[in-house]
Amino acid sequence: MLERDFQAKVIKEIKSMLPGCFVLKCDGSNTPQGFPDILVIYQDKWAVLEFKRSEKERFSENGPRPNQEYYIERLGEMSFAKFIYPENKKEVLDELQQTFRA
């Protein structure tokens, strides 16, 4: 599955799971290099997700681009930030929902 197709599917799931949330795509034209792909805002909380096509891509030598690990770690300390790929999608979305419902 292409990353953009996976991303579109997950965004639909998030909007269904968290009615009224905002999901903003962060592209390279308005965010720092390596910033996560989407920002999710729900009530008084926010999260960012960095999409990968597969777990293999996430952990390969050609894995995360420079700064992606930094932003996931740093933003995760502030709120919620994760790498998401088909193999961990359920776990990440469950954790996201728990975080937003807390």
C-alpha positions as a Markdown table, in Angstrom:
| # | Residue | x | y | z |
|---|---|---|---|---|
| 1 | Met | 0.0 | 0.0 | 0.0 |
| 2 | Leu | 1.3 | 3.5 | -0.8 |
| 3 | Glu | 1.9 | 5.8 | 2.1 |
| 4 | Arg | -0.6 | 8.3 | 0.9 |
| 5 | Asp | -3.3 | 5.7 | 0.6 |
| 6 | Phe | -2.5 | 4.4 | 4.1 |
| 7 | Gln | -2.5 | 8.0 | 5.4 |
| 8 | Ala | -5.9 | 8.8 | 3.8 |
| 9 | Lys | -7.4 | 5.6 | 5.3 |
| 10 | Val | -6.1 | 6.4 | 8.8 |
| 11 | Ile | -7.3 | 10.0 | 8.6 |
| 12 | Lys | -10.9 | 8.7 | 7.9 |
| 13 | Glu | -10.6 | 6.4 | 10.9 |
| 14 | Ile | -9.4 | 9.2 | 13.2 |
| 15 | Lys | -12.3 | 11.5 | 12.1 |
| 16 | Ser | -14.8 | 8.7 | 12.7 |
| 17 | Met | -13.2 | 7.8 | 16.0 |
| 18 | Leu | -13.0 | 11.4 | 17.3 |
| 19 | Pro | -16.0 | 13.3 | 15.8 |
| 20 | Gly | -15.4 | 17.0 | 15.5 |
| 21 | Cys | -11.6 | 16.7 | 15.5 |
| 22 | Phe | -9.3 | 18.6 | 13.2 |
| 23 | Val | -6.8 | 16.7 | 11.1 |
| 24 | Leu | -4.2 | 18.9 | 9.4 |
| 25 | Lys | -1.7 | 17.7 | 6.9 |
| 26 | Cys | 1.8 | 19.2 | 7.6 |
| 27 | Asp | 3.7 | 19.5 | 4.3 |
| 28 | Gly | 7.2 | 20.7 | 3.8 |
| 29 | Ser | 6.2 | 24.1 | 2.6 |
| 30 | Asn | 5.0 | 25.3 | 6.1 |
| 31 | Thr | 6.7 | 23.0 | 8.6 |
| 32 | Pro | 10.3 | 22.3 | 9.5 |
| 33 | Gln | 12.1 | 19.4 | 7.7 |
| 34 | Gly | 11.2 | 16.1 | 9.4 |
| 35 | Phe | 8.1 | 17.4 | 11.1 |
| 36 | Pro | 5.4 | 14.7 | 11.4 |
| 37 | Asp | 2.9 | 14.3 | 8.6 |
| 38 | Ile | -0.4 | 15.2 | 10.4 |
| 39 | Leu | -1.5 | 17.1 | 13.4 |
| 40 | Val | -4.7 | 16.0 | 15.1 |
| 41 | Ile | -6.5 | 18.4 | 17.4 |
| 42 | Tyr | -9.4 | 17.2 | 19.6 |
| 43 | Gln | -11.0 | 19.3 | 22.3 |
| 44 | Asp | -8.0 | 20.5 | 24.4 |
| 45 | Lys | -5.5 | 18.0 | 23.2 |
| 46 | Trp | -3.3 | 17.4 | 20.2 |
| 47 | Ala | -1.2 | 14.7 | 18.6 |
| 48 | Val | 1.1 | 14.3 | 15.6 |
| 49 | Leu | 1.6 | 11.2 | 13.5 |
| 50 | Glu | 4.5 | 10.3 | 11.1 |
| 51 | Phe | 3.4 | 7.8 | 8.5 |
| 52 | Lys | 5.5 | 5.0 | 7.1 |
| 53 | Arg | 4.5 | 2.4 | 4.5 |
| 54 | Ser | 5.6 | -0.5 | 6.7 |
| 55 | Glu | 7.4 | -1.5 | 9.8 |
| 56 | Lys | 10.3 | -2.6 | 7.6 |
| 57 | Glu | 10.6 | 0.9 | 6.2 |
| 58 | Arg | 10.5 | 2.4 | 9.7 |
| 59 | Phe | 13.4 | 0.4 | 10.8 |
| 60 | Ser | 15.5 | 0.1 | 7.6 |
| 61 | Glu | 18.7 | 1.9 | 7.0 |
| 62 | Asn | 16.7 | 4.2 | 4.8 |
| 63 | Gly | 14.2 | 4.7 | 7.6 |
| 64 | Pro | 13.2 | 8.0 | 9.2 |
| 65 | Arg | 14.6 | 11.1 | 7.5 |
| 66 | Pro | 16.8 | 13.5 | 9.5 |
| 67 | Asn | 14.9 | 15.1 | 12.4 |
| 68 | Gln | 11.9 | 12.7 | 12.3 |
| 69 | Glu | 13.1 | 10.8 | 15.3 |
| 70 | Tyr | 13.8 | 14.1 | 17.1 |
| 71 | Tyr | 10.3 | 15.5 | 16.5 |
| 72 | Ile | 8.6 | 12.3 | 17.5 |
| 73 | Glu | 10.6 | 12.2 | 20.7 |
| 74 | Arg | 10.3 | 15.9 | 21.6 |
| 75 | Leu | 6.6 | 16.2 | 20.6 |
| 76 | Gly | 5.8 | 13.0 | 22.4 |
| 77 | Glu | 7.2 | 14.6 | 25.6 |
| 78 | Met | 4.8 | 17.5 | 25.1 |
| 79 | Ser | 1.7 | 15.5 | 24.1 |
| 80 | Phe | 1.4 | 12.5 | 21.8 |
| 81 | Ala | 3.6 | 11.7 | 18.8 |
| 82 | Lys | 4.1 | 8.3 | 17.1 |
| 83 | Phe | 5.3 | 6.7 | 14.0 |
| 84 | Ile | 2.4 | 4.8 | 12.4 |
| 85 | Tyr | 2.5 | 2.0 | 9.8 |
| 86 | Pro | 0.1 | -0.8 | 9.0 |
| 87 | Glu | 1.6 | -3.2 | 11.4 |
| 88 | Asn | 1.1 | -0.9 | 14.5 |
| 89 | Lys | -2.0 | 1.0 | 13.3 |
| 90 | Lys | -4.5 | -0.6 | 15.7 |
| 91 | Glu | -2.1 | -0.1 | 18.7 |
| 92 | Val | -1.4 | 3.6 | 17.9 |
| 93 | Leu | -5.0 | 4.5 | 17.2 |
| 94 | Asp | -6.1 | 2.8 | 20.5 |
| 95 | Glu | -3.5 | 4.7 | 22.3 |
| 96 | Leu | -4.4 | 7.9 | 20.6 |
| 97 | Gln | -8.1 | 7.4 | 21.5 |
| 98 | Gln | -7.2 | 6.7 | 25.2 |
| 99 | Thr | -5.0 | 9.8 | 25.3 |
| 100 | Phe | -7.8 | 12.0 | 23.9 |
| 101 | Arg | -10.5 | 10.5 | 26.0 |
| 102 | Ala | -8.5 | 10.9 | 29.3 |
